[in-house]
Amino acid sequence: MINNLPDDLLVQILLHVPIKDAVSTMILSKRWRSIWTMLPALDYDDSDIDGESKSIWYFIDKSMQLHKAPVLQNLYIELGPGCPVDADVGKWIANAVYRKIRELIFILNWSAKPINLPNSLYTCDTLVSLVLSKKINVEIVTPACLPSLTRLWLLSVVFKDEDSLVGLLSSCPILRNLYVVRRNEDNLTNFNVKISSLGTLVYVNEYKEDFEDSNGSLVINSPTLKTAIICDYSGDSFLIENKCFLDKASIKVLNHLGDDIRIFLSSLIRLDVLLNNPTVGCFTIINFSQLIERRIQPYEFDWLKPLMILVQNSPKLKVLIIGLMDQDDDFPISWHHPGSVPKCLLTNLEIFEWKEYGGKFEEKEQVKYIFANSRCLKRAAISIRSKCILEVIDWRDIYRKGFNAAMW
């Protein structure tokens, strides 16, 4: 009988059912009335996007009042458009802080304007992971202090001002993971990442209106940074203020890269890059002495020659993946036979992939060259654009024995 199980085990069982079902067990017996109130994790999802169903905010309000666990380890709240605009959602956050919350995910997508969260959230000494998303205004009024925080995600939130951003980031002395998705009109011109402990940064800013008039910047000052994923189509400048040695990076920007970026990228082991006219000058003069894996996405320019320069400058390269980004079929490209065979083709390249292959003569010559000179190649895969018609028999002639090749 389940009623004979100890309370601790019953709590563990209830952790695996939806919170509404867990609360409903209180009607089973007098003993069951308090079992769910000791759950160390609460998960509330009200993400109905059309707003037709009644919001569960009232249920959240009452259940959190009844909840008695001295320590609330995890709290997940996602509120959709159906949530009343006068709901006091801030008190739930204050309640969680009072209960020594460790991991908090709060997604507020209601129809009202962004709101401020309680100041106590930004001085919570037990908080290890914090995710804030959508209609939230980050305003640091009093000095913040988050001594235990190692993971911070700021997804489409707004800020009172740049001082609030600086105040929040500077309050996290051991932060290791920062994930940022910018939104239009978030009250920031410059986004400064000055975190001495940071190991991983993901930064996404895809807003492209008024690209020509952009005067913003992304400034990174994090000497311990090892992984950087930057996707910025806003036209903002990209600066590095402190020397760091990355292992892995994804750089997709539509603006020129400064000379300081070279040191930032020269130590890379893995690189994913959007290759275009503004960035090619930087990427083709770097000696990638440690690079093992490279993924490139050419974007609206003649890219075959720069590609071979990149390959030439990567003597240890083992993986080369090409993926086109909305390239116009009529966009002209040219192929020039390299003066010497890149070292990585002769000694290291094992995997070659080309996604959205277009079938142009120049592209075919490029692939033939790689196949003919890659002595260590073990696997090759080419995916063909839907509009592309190939003479498959020609491809069979250039396949070399000793590696697997696939086309689709």
Secondary structure, 3 states (H helix, E strand, C coil): CHHHCCHHHHHHHHCCCCHHHHHHHHHCCCHHHCCHHHCCEEEEEECCCCCCCCCCHHHHHHHHHHCCCCCCCEEEEEECCCCCCCCCCHHHHHHHHHCCCCEEEEEECCCCCCEECCHHHHHCCCCCEEEEEECEEECCCCCCCCCCCCEEEEECCEECCHHHHHHHHHCCCCCCEEEEECCCCCCCCEEEEECCCCCEEEEEECCCCCHHHCCCEEEEECCCCCEEEEEECCCCEEEECCCCCCCEEEEEECCCCCCCHHHHHHCCCEEEEEECHHHHHHHCCCCCCCCCEEEEEECCCCCHHHHHHHHHCCCCCCEEEEECCCCCCCCCCCCCCCCCCCHHHHHCCCEEEEEEECCCHHHHHHHHHHHHHCCCCCEEEEEECCCCCCCHHHHHHHCCCCCEEEEC
